[in-house]
Amino acid sequence: MYCIIDIETTGGNHSTGKITEIAVYKHDGQKIIDEFISLVNPETEIPRYISFLTGITEEMVADAPRFFEIAKQIVEITEGNIFVAHNVNYDYSFICKEFKELGYVFSREKICTVRKSRQLFPGLPSYSLGKLCSSLGISVHDRHRAAGDALATVALFEKLLKLEPKMKTQTVTSYKYFSGLESKTYYQEINHLPEKTGIYYFRNEKDEIIYIGKSKNIKKRVLTHLRLSKSERTILMQQEIHSIDYELTGSELVSLIKESGEIKRFQPRYNRARRKENYPFAIYSSVDLFGYIHFTFGKTDSAKKPIALFASKMEAGKRMLQLCEAFELCYGLCGVGDCSKSCIHFSMGNCLGAMKQKEKSESYNRRAEKLIATLEYDLPDAVLIDKGRSEEEMSCVLVENGVFKGYGYADKNYVRSIEDLRDCIQLMEENRDIKSILKHFISKNKVEKIIPLNDMTTL
């Protein structure tokens, strides 16, 4: 037996979003034999753009049952059946989260009609539900409503069943893992981890986050953490894991951004990288009495504007020395040498003698300004568009006034202006890691589209 399911939500992901409507069609492999359809009061606001997309307003759900009031019916109709959905991990993760908040573990075998369609109908222009149904001649009514989308998925699933009557569900392959894995509470949940891009969380018995990671394939990456290991640190972490959560991002860029922010927020004990919250040391520039650009590095000073921030004074000094040599600058003026008496670098011809005014300030400052540009490199004001968590969604990263503002998700057909975009953005503080990540993705053009803020018409 199968249960073909579709939900509508307040948007976002299962960690922050809530269900506003659910439709479940029980199917015996030949026909629908039972159904359950209901609006759901999410007990939170529904964003304007979500209401625009789905047609579900706050007034419509005001008197609808809350999830806990229909939870029993959902358990009963899906019990012992395979959970089928288009982009199944999206629907499944929301429903699992709702049940988890009620203290119940919802676990079902799954089939994804997106994945199966790619296998059985290769080469189609799009595998989003609407476009896929159009390609296959399936009528879709009440698009972006749970019942309409679920019925379209039923028709799609019936076509897939004809091509593959004994359809395989998503399960965990048998691997050699650390001793005791099968006795762990989360062992069966490994079956339901998605093979998609996102971040994952390991929690201990106290529900404390002990490790956060990101991957283009969450399931595959999590399994690597659970293999036999000789590392004492890995063994300790394996034994401490009590549950595994995840969050799909669709975009590698968003995964890196979210991972960085979450590690700094929760400070998991097994994350060695990106744990430092602050960068208390900085490099500064000024102009001396002779007109030469002078560099210093030390503790951050709120009265000064830093060129770059560092986790330690040693790191700042090491970077300053590298750039001083790269741009053939004065070691004294860069704060990495003493030129008050004799200067070995000048005597060896490695310095043109700016400290002694042997080199004109104009020529020296041109190279010094290149050093500043290398360190500063303001981010361009733009929206970085990348993959979303489904075919119909896109991720958006906003940079404004040279500063990272946040990220979010939007329907590809909805955003038409910067105002629309702001409704989708989850605000987030910039840190040095995020700025480095953005610099890399922008310089390598590793997103689908980079749109200047003054050119939002190209969305």
N, C-alpha and C positions, 0 to 999 in steps of 0.2 A: 504494500500500500504506500501511497505517496500523499504528501500534503503540499500543494502548491500555494505559496504564501507571498504576499506583498504587503509592505507597510508604507505609510507616509509619516514623515517626522517633522520636527521643528528645524531640521537642518543640522549642519555640523557633523559630529561623529557620535558614536555610542557613549563616549565619556561625558559629553555635554548636551547632546540632543535628547529629545523625548518623542515617543510615538504619539501620533495624532489620529491614525486610522490603521486598521488591520483587516485583511481579508485572507481567509484560509479555505481552500477547496480540497477536500479529501477525494482521492482518485484511486480507482482499483486497477489502473493500467489500461482500462477500456473507456471508462466514463467517470464523471463526477458522481459521488454517492452521498456526500454530505458537505455542508459549508458553514462557515462562521464569519460574519462581517460586522464590524462595529467601529464607530468613531471612538476616540479615546481622549479623555481630558488630560492633557499633558501636565497640568498644574504649573504651567509657566507660559510666558509670552510666545506667540508665534510671530516670527519676523515678517515684516511687510512683503519682502520678496518671495517668501515661502507661500504666503497666502495668495500672492499673484500667480505663482506657479501651479499650486494644487487646487486653489479655490476653497481651501479649508480655512475658515476664519475663527477667531477666538469666540465669536458668538455661537458658531455651530457646535463647538465642543464644550461650551459652558455647562451644559446639562448632561453631557456624555459620561459614561462610566470611567472611573480611573482604572489604571492597569490592574491593580490588585483585585478589582471587582470582576474582571473577566479572565484573570489568570487561570482559574480552575478549568474554564471552558477551553482555553488554548491547550492546556496540558492534556485534557481528555481527548480532544480531536486529533492531536498530533502523536499521542502515545503509541509507540511501536511502529511509527511510520517514518518514511524518509522525508526530510525537509528539502523542498525544491524551491528555488527562487532564481530570478535573473540577477546576477551578481550576488550570489547567496550569502557571502560573508557579511555584506552590509546589513541585510535584514536579520540574519542570524545573530550578529553581534548586538544589535539593539535589543532584541528579544531576550537574549542571555543576560544582558545588563539589567533589564527590568526585573527579571526573575532573581538575579543575584541580590538586588536591593530588598527583595522579599525573603531572602535567606534560603532560596531554592536553587538547586543546580539544574539548569535546563540543558539537556544533552541529547542531540539527535544526529543520525547519519545525514549527510548532505549531498545534494547534487546541484551543480551550478549550470544553468542553461546557457550562460554566456560561454563558459568553457566548452560545453558539449557542442554548442553551435559552431564554434571555431573548428572543432575536430570534424564534425559531420557535414558542415556547410562551409568549406574553406573558400577563401578568396572573395568574400562579400565585402562591399565598401565600408560597412559599419556593422557592429554587433550590438549597438544600443537597441533597446527593446522596440522603440518605434520604427526605426529604420530597418531593423532585421525583419520585423513583421511585414513591413511594406515589401521587402525583397522576396518574402516567401508567400505573399498573397494572403496574409492573415489580417482580418479586420480588427481594429482597436477602437473601442469606445470608452469614453471617460478617461482619457489619458491623464496620468499623474493623479489618479484616484486609485485607492487600493484594490477595489473590486475590478475596475476596468483593466488595470495592469495585470492583476492576477489571472483574470480570464484570458487575456492575451498570452500570458505565460503558459496557461493550460494548453491552449491550441498549439503553441510552439513545442511544448513538452511532448504532446501526442505525436507530432511529426518526428521528433527525435527518437521516441520509443519505437516507431516503425522501422527506423534505421538501425537502432541498437536496442533490441527488446530486453536484453539482460544488462542493463546499464549499471556500471560500477559506481559505487559511492566513493567519497573522499575518505580514505583511511590512512593510518600510519603504517609504513612498511616496517618490517622487523629488522632492528639494528642491534649491534652490540653496544650496550650502554653501561653506565656505572651500576654496580651491584645495588639492588634495592629500588631501581627505578619503577618497576611494575607495582610496587607497593605504595608508591607515592599517590597522594590525593589527586594530583593533576594529570596522572598518566593517560586516562581516557580523553582528557581535553586536548592532548597533543594532536589527536585525530582531526580536530576542528580548527587548528591553526591555519591561517590562510597562506598561500604561496604567493603573496603580493607584497608590495612596498609599504613599509610602515615602521613603527617602533614597538618594542615589547618591554614588559616589566616583569621582573622576578620579585615575588613577595615572600616573606617568611611567615611563621605561624601567627605573629602579632600583626600581620597585614602591613608590615613595613616594607617599603621598596628597597631591595638590596642590590639590584642591578638594572640598568636601563640600556638597551641597545637599539640599533636600527638596522634594517636590511631591505634589499630589494625582494627578498624571499624570506618572510618571517619564519615560516615553518622550518625551512632548511637551516636557517641560522640558529634557531633555538636548539635544534637537534645537535648541532655541533657543540653546544655548551654541555650536552648531556652525555657525550661519549666518554669512554674510559680515559682517564688522564692520570699522569704521574705528578702533576702540579698540585702542591698542597693547597694553594689558594683556590684552584678550580674544584678540588674535592670538597673543601669546606663549603663553597657556594652551592654545589650540587646537593649536599646533604641538608642545607638550610632552606632550599626552595620549597615553598608550600603551595604556591599557586602562580599561574602565568596569565598575565593580561596583555592585550595588544591594542593598537590603534592604527588603522589603515590611514595612509597619507596620500597614496597614489603617486606622489612626487618624491624623488630622492632629495631634492632641495628642501622641501618641507620637513622630511624625516630628519635631516641634519640639523635644521633650525630647532625643531621641537625637541630633539634629543639633547641638544646643547642647553636649552632652557630648562628642561626637566631635570637634568643632572645637576645643574646649579641650584635648582629649587629643592630637590630632595636629598642631595649629597649621598647617594647610595655607597655603601662601604666597599663594594667590589668594583666600582668604577674608578679607575686610576686617572683617566684623562678627563679634562674639562671640569674638574671638581672645584677649582678655585673660583670663588664668586667675585673677588675684587682684583684689580690690577693696580697695586699701590705705588708703582714706580712709573716714571714718564721721562720722555725726552722733550726738551724745550729749546726754542731758538730765540735769539735776540740779536741786536746790532750793536757792536762796541763803538767806542769813541772815534775809531778810525774808519768806521763804515763797513767793517767786516761782519758777516753773519757768524755768530758764535753759538755753539751748542753746549748744553748742559744736560745731565740726567741725574735723577734722584727721586725722592718721594713726591707724590702728587701734591700740587698746590692749587687750591680752589681759586686763587687770584690770578693764575696763569692758564693760558690755553695750551694743552699738551699737543705735540705733533703725533705721538704714539704712546700707548700704554703697555706696560709689561708686568709680569707676575713677580719679578725680582730685579734688584739692582744689577746683579750679574748678567741677567738676560739683556737688560737695556744696554749695558756697557759692551757686551759682546756684539750686539747688533750695530751699535754706533761705530765700533772698531771696523767691522766688516764694510760698512758704507763709507767710512773715512778713507779706507784703502781703495775701495772701488771707484770713488770719485776723485781720488788724488787730492784730498783736502789736508789741511794742517792738523796734526795730531793734537796740538795745544788748543786750537780753536774748537776742536771737536770734543775736548774734555777727556781724551784718552792718552794724553802724553804731557810732559812738562817741557815747555820750550823757553822757560824763563832765563836759562843760561845757554848752554850750547845745545844744538838739536842734531842728533845723529841722522835723522831722516833727511834734513836739509843738506847736511854734509855729504850724504850718500846719493843725493839727487832724487830722492823719493818725494820731496816736498819743495814747492816753489818759494817758500819763505814768507807766507802771508803774515805770520806772527811778527816778523821783523819789517813788515811793509815792503818786502822785496817784490812781491807780486801785487799788482793793482787790485783794489777791492772789487772793481767791476767784473773782471775776468774770474776772480775767485768766487764771487757771489753767484755767478751763473751756474757753477758746479754745485755750490751749496744749495741753491734752489732746486736743483734736480734731486738732491738727496731728500729735501723736504717733500717734494712731490712723490718720491718713491714711498716714503713713510705715510704721508697723509692719504693720498688717493681717495678723495671723496667719492662716495657712491653716486651714480647718476640718479636723478629723480625719475623714477620709472615704475611700471608694474611688470613683474616677471610672471608670465603665464606659463603654466606647466600642466601635466596630467592631473586629473582629479581621481577620486576613488571609484568613479564609474565612467562609462562611455559618455554620458551626458553632462559631466561635471568637469570643471577646470579648477586648478588651484591658482591662487593669486598671492603674490608677495609684494608688499608696498614699500617703496623707498621714497621718502619725501624730505626735501631740504638736506639731502645727503645722508639721511639717517633712516635706518630700518624701522618701520612702524609696526609691522605685524603681518600676519598671513590669514588666509581664509579660503573658502570654497564658494563657487557660484555656478548656477546653471549656465551652460554655454550660450543659451539663447536669451539670457536675461540682462547681463551687464552691458550697458551702453554708455555709461558716463562715470566719472570719478565719484559722483555722489552714490550711484548704484554700488560701486565697488566698496566704498566705505562701510556700507551696511553689512558686507560680508566679512570684513576684516576683524580678526581677533587681535586686539592690541597687545604688544609685547615689547619689553625693553631690549634695546640693542646691547650687545656685549662684544668683546673683541673677537671671540670665536665666530659669532654670527657674521660680523663684518668680514672676516677672512673668508668664510664660506661663500658669502655673496660676491666678494671680489673674484673668487675662483670661478664661480658659475657664470658670472657676467663676462669675464675675460675669455673663458672657453666657450661661451655661448651654449651652455649645457641645459638650457630650458627651451621650451617650444617657441616662445616669443618674448621679446623685451620691448615694451611699448613706453616711450617717453610720456610723462604725465600731460604734456601739452599736445599729445596726439592720440587721445583716447578713442578717436573715431575709427581707428583701425582694429578695434576689438572684434 
